[in-house]
Amino acid sequence: MPQFSTRLLPTGTDYPQEVLDHRLVNIDADWLYRGSRTRLHPSGAHSDFLRPESAHLLLTLAERSR
């Protein structure tokens, strides 16, 4: 099954429908979860949804599923 890849967007940027309109979407979030920024929130992958950018993606997906 083909996979589509895109970047995690900042909270002030809307996700275009064509970016999320695929069966599988790989979200590249390296800019947020790698390097010195991860030291500010050392809670690990299971708590990454606490970051505003992750919540923005999840809420966008929930809204578009209606």
C-alpha positions in Angstrom: 0.0 0.0 0.0 1.5 3.4 -1.0 2.4 5.8 1.8 2.2 9.6 1.7 4.7 11.7 3.7 4.4 15.2 5.0 5.7 17.4 7.8 4.2 18.2 11.1 2.9 21.7 10.9 3.0 24.5 13.5 -0.3 25.3 15.2 -0.9 28.5 13.2 -0.8 26.6 9.8 -3.8 24.6 8.5 -3.3 21.2 7.0 -4.4 21.2 3.4 -7.0 18.5 2.7 -4.8 16.9 -0.1 -2.0 16.3 2.5 -4.2 14.2 4.8 -6.5 12.6 2.2 -4.6 9.3 1.9 -5.0 5.8 3.5 -1.5 6.0 5.1 0.2 9.3 6.0 3.6 9.4 7.5 4.2 12.6 9.6 7.8 13.8 9.7 8.1 15.6 13.1 11.9 15.6 13.3 12.0 19.4 13.6 10.1 19.2 16.9 11.0 15.9 18.5 14.8 15.8 17.8 17.7 17.7 19.2 17.6 20.2 22.1 13.9 20.7 22.1 13.3 17.2 23.4 15.2 18.0 26.5 12.5 20.5 27.4 9.8 17.8 27.4 11.6 14.5 28.4 8.3 12.6 28.8 8.8 10.3 25.8 6.9 9.2 22.8 3.8 8.2 24.7 3.2 11.8 25.9 4.0 13.5 22.6 0.3 14.3 22.1 0.7 16.9 24.9 2.6 19.2 22.6 0.4 21.8 20.8 1.6 20.7 17.4 0.6 17.1 17.9 -2.7 18.2 19.4 -3.2 20.4 16.3 -2.8 17.4 14.0 -5.0 15.2 16.1 -7.8 17.8 16.3 -7.5 18.4 12.6 -7.9 14.7 11.9 -10.9 14.5 14.2 -12.6 17.4 12.6 -12.0 16.1 9.1 -13.4 12.7 10.0 -16.9 14.1 10.5 
